Amino acid sequence: MTKLLMNEPQNIINEMLEGMIFSNPEISLDIDERVIFRTQKENKVGLVSAGGSGHEPAHAGFVGEGMLDAAVAGNVFSSPSPMQMLSGIRHANSGKGVLMILKNYSGDLMNFRLAKQMAEAEGIVVDSVIVKDDVAVPDSTYSTGRRGIAGTILVHKIAGAAAKKGYSLEKVKEVAQKTIDSVRSMGMSMSACTIPGLENPGFSVGEGIEIGMGIHGEPGVEKTSLKTSSEIAKILFGRIMDDYDYSGKEVAVLVNGLGATPLMELYVFANDISRLLDESEIKPTLVLVGNYMTSLNMAGCSLSILEVDDELRELLKTPCKTLGLNL
């Protein structure tokens, strides 16, 4: 039986969200619709992200200055409803339009389409971008096309900085899409995760590791024996480079923990990635290491690489202040 730090399983999401606003007085909570939003609204394009719970700090942990204006939390690994998304759009709207940043999962996309129709009926201008950065598989359990994973955090950061600088909705969407087009990710898992309320994991990784497993436990590309950090780094880096050649480019790098991997191990992995970057003459302008988009208590990590130009570099280095990222 998996041991979890919680009270009643049916209350875990609401209690988590209440803990977040206790930790940051600059965010507020619409408990009925499970929306975290900025307490003080700015006169700018609003940014919203939505998705199932269990990936914290994504997405509610990235609500704050320089990033998101609202985040909508569904049940664990389940899409928020259209009404929840509509509430998030309302909380983010200041009259300059709202951009929804979505990961490529069928339920999220379907419910957003309905929320968008309802928001537009209220006179709110709404647009969206869809992140599909995972190079592991062309289609998956919950998606048609590539999955959206940790590269989404870089989209939050860049779009948030653009909105803060006063970009129009059209321009914020443009720079968010440029980020999506230039970021690639790949992950691996060393253990399964346990959904609160269940005694044991709903799937198994086995004795070894799974390359390319999704953040909801979706199948990856290969189950293999346990390998060293440097061997895993070569596999993930190689898969990414096969899809997008970053050789000689300036990049941002995100080493993301999946929830149960200690920072010690993530920094060992980051060190291995640094050697591979050097070998390909890739220059990192920003490196982030930590837990940004997790999968409950899954052990493992993902690697995201983003090619940056002058505009993206400036936006990446613009200050932000959130629970999940503070630059």
N, C-alpha and C positions, 0 to 999 in steps of 0.2 A: 504493500500500500504506500502510495506517495504521500509524503508529509508536506502540507501547505500551510502558510501563515495566513489564516483567514478566520472569519466568523461563519455566518451562514452562506453557503455558495450562491444562493439566489440574491444576496445583497452585495456581492463582492464588487460589482462594477460601480454601483452608486457610492459605496464606501471608498473605493479607490478615487473616484472623481472628487469627492468631498475632501479627501486627503490632499489632493492636488491644490485645491483652492486654499486650504489651510497653509500649504507650503509657499504660496505665491499670492500676496494680496492684490496683485495687479490683474488677476483673472477672476472671473465669476462663473457660476454654474446655473444653468437651467436644468434642474434635476428631472423635471417631467419628461423632457426630450433628450436628456443626457448630452447637452451641449456645453462645452467649455468655451468661454468667449472673453475678449479683452474688456475690462471694466470701463476704461476710458476709450471711447471710439475716436479714431482719427478721420479727418476729412480726406480720404484717399480711396483707391480701389480696395475692396475687401477681399481677403483670401480665406478660403474654407477648405478643409480636408475632412474626409469621412471614411470610416471603415470599421471593421470589427475590432473589439477589444482583445487584449492579449499580446499586443505588440508594443507595449509602452517602453519608452516615452511616446512613441508614435500613437496617435497624432496629437492628443491633447497636450502633451508635454512641449509641443512646439508652438503653442499659442502665446504670443507676447510681442514686444517691440521688435520690429525688423523681421518677423516671420508671419505666422498665421494670425488671423483675427478671430477665427472660430474653428472648433473641431467637433465632429459628431461621432459619438461612440455607440456602435452596435453591441449586441451580445458577443460573447467570446467567439471569434472567428466567423461572425455573421454580419451581414450588411445592415446598416441602419435603415430605418424605414424612410419612405418619401417625406412623411411629415416631420421626422427628425431632421432630415436634410434641409427641408424648407425652413425650419426653425434656425438652423445654423446660418443659412443665407440671410435671414432677417437680422440676426444678431451682428453679422459682418457688414451689412449694407449701410453706407453713409451717403448714398446718392451718386457715387462715382462708378457704380457697377461692381459685380462680384465675380471672382474667378474661383471655380471649384477645381481643386487638384485631386484627381482620382487615380487610384491604382487599377490596373487592368484586370478586374474581376467582374464577372457577369452580373452578380447581384448588385454591386455598387453602381454599375453603369445603368442598369435598368431602373433602379430606384431614383437615381439622379435625374434621369429623363423626366420622370413624373414630377419631381420636386421643381425642376426648371420650369415646366409648364405652369405650375401653380404660382411660382415666384413671378414669372412674367405677367401672369394675370393680375398680380398686385402692382405691376408697374416697375418691378426690379429688373434691371438689365443683368443677365447672367450668361457667363460663358464657361468653358471648361477645357482642361488638358488631361490627357491620359498617359500615365507613366507605365512603360513596358520595358524595363531595363534588364530583366533577367535573361541571360543568354543560354540558360540551361536547356530549355525545351521550347519547341515552337508552339505547342498547345499544352494545356494542363487541366487538372480536375475542375477548377473554377474559372477558367479563362479560355477565351478563343484568341489565340495569339500569345505573345510573351507575357509573363507575369510582371506585375509591379512589385519591386522589393525596396531595398534600402537606398537605392539611388534617388528615391522620392524625397529624402531629406535634403539633398542638394537642390532639388527643385523648389522645396519650401524656402530654403535659404535665399536663393537667387531671386525668386518671384517676390518674396517678402521685402528684400532690399529695394527692388525696382518699384514696388508699390509705395514704399516709404519715401523714395526720391520723387514721387509725384508722377510717375509714368501713367499714361492712360490705360484703360482696360485692354485695348488692342495691343499696346506696347508691352504690357505686363505678360499677356498671353504669348506674344512673340518671343520674349526672352525666356519664358518658361519652356516653350516648345524647343527653342534652341538648346536648352539644357537637356531636355529629354532626348533629343536627337544625338547628343554627344556623350551620354553616360551609359555605361554598361556595368552589369553586376553579375556575380556568381557566388553561390553559397555552398556550404557543406554542413552536415549534421553528424554528431557523434552519439546523440541519444534522442529519444522521443520526448514529447512534452505531455503533460497531464492537464486536461481541462478541469477547472475547479468543480467539485461535485462528483467526479469520477474517481474510483479508487486507483486505477492504473491507466497508463497511456493508451490511447486509442489505436496506436500503430507501433511498429517496432523497427528499429534500425539494425538490430542484431549485434553481433560481436565486433563488427568493424565500423565503417563510416559510410555515409551515403553522400555522394557528390551531386550537387544540384537539387537537393530536396527543397521544396517550397516552404514558406513561412507558416503554412497551415498543415504541414506534413504531407503535401503532395509529392508524388514520386519524383525522384531525380533522374539522373542519366546513368548512374552506376553505383552499385554497392561493392565495396572493396575492403580489404584488410586495413587495420589501423596503420596510419603512416605518420612520419615525422611532420612537424610544422613546415619545414622547408619543402618537403615533398608535396604537401597540400598546397602551399603557396604556388609552386610551379604549375600544379594542375589548374587552379582557379585563374591564375594570371594568364596561363597559356590559352585557356578557353576564351577569356575575354579578348586577348590579342588576336586570336583567330577570327573574331567577329569584327573588331575595330582596332586597327593598327595605330597604337599611340606612340610608336617609336619616334624619338626626337621631339615630342610634343611637350607643352606645358600642361600640367594636369592638377586636379584636386583628387585626393585619395581618401576613401572612407573605409576603415576597417571596423566592421560592425559585429558586435557580439549578439548571439541569439537568446541570451537570458541567463544561462548557467555556466558560461565560460568565464573564468577569472580574468581580470585585467592583466595579470602577469602573462597569461598565455596569449592574450590579444596583442600585447606589445612584442612578444617573441615572434608572433606571426607578422606583425608590422615590420619588424627588423628584417625578416626574410623577404618581404615584399620590397623593401628599400634596395636590397641587393639586385633584385630582378629589374627594378626601375633603372638602376645605374647601368646595368648591362645593355639595356635598350635605349640609353641616353634620354630617358624620360625625366623631366624636371617637375617635381611636385611643388606647387605654390601654396597649397594648403593640405594638411594631413589631419584627419580626425580619427581617433581611436576610442571606442567605447560602445556602450549599448544605446543604439538609436532606433532600431526597428527590430524588436525581439519576437520570440515565439514562446511566450510563457517561460517555462523552465527547460527549454531545449538547450542542449550543449552543442556548440558549433559557432560558425562565423560566416560572414560574407565579405566580399571585396567589391567595392565600387570604384570606378575610375571615370573621371570627367575631363574631357579636353576643354581648356579654357582659352579665351582670347582676352583682349584688353577689357572689354565690357564685362564679361563674366568674372574676371579676376577682381575688378573693382567691386562688383556686387557681392562676391563671396566674402570680401574683407570688410564690408560695411558692418558696423556693430549690430548685434542682436542680443536680446535678453529674454530667455525662456527657461523653463525648468530643464529641458533636454539639451539646450545648446546656448552657451553664453560666450559671445565673442566681443 
